[in-house]
Amino acid sequence: MSFPWLSRFVYGPTGSETDWTTTLPVRPWTYPTESVGGSRTSASGTPAAYVVRQDYLLTFALRLYETELPALQTMVAWLQAGAEPFRWYPDASEPLVYFTAYLEEPRAGERWQETRTEFGRVVEVIITLRRVDGYAWGLDYFDCPA
């Protein structure tokens, strides 16, 4: 039996995709929301705003062994280019449940690094995903699939 919430990522050029699954479960995720647009307040105090797009994001800490860092670095380098979306399986043991997404963070040009955990060889990297279809995620971490 494997752990629940082992993340699986399928990315790369169509026909020669890379399929990578973490060996440790992710930490509970959060749902930040970001909008693209702007707002101003008139001289009389009346607010005016416009929203071009509303992004429903998913942020979580990937937990992995230090030896898995090269695989993660390769994946992040590909995903930061944003050329193609990728498939993310929240739980690798559920092959029918996946989302097509883009990597929101770490963004290209940003420094990112792992954080060492209390378990010596285990590190964490925070990532943020955005669904291609624009819908909210609707996942419940504590509704454990296993």
Secondary structure as UniProt FT lines:
FT   STRAND          8..11
FT   TURN            14..15
FT   STRAND          18..21
FT   STRAND          33..41
FT   TURN            43..44
FT   STRAND          47..65
FT   HELIX           66..68
FT   HELIX           69..81
FT   STRAND          86..89
FT   TURN            92..93
FT   TURN            95..96
FT   STRAND          99..105
FT   TURN            108..109
FT   STRAND          115..116
FT   TURN            118..121
FT   STRAND          122..131
FT   TURN            132..133
FT   TURN            141..142
//
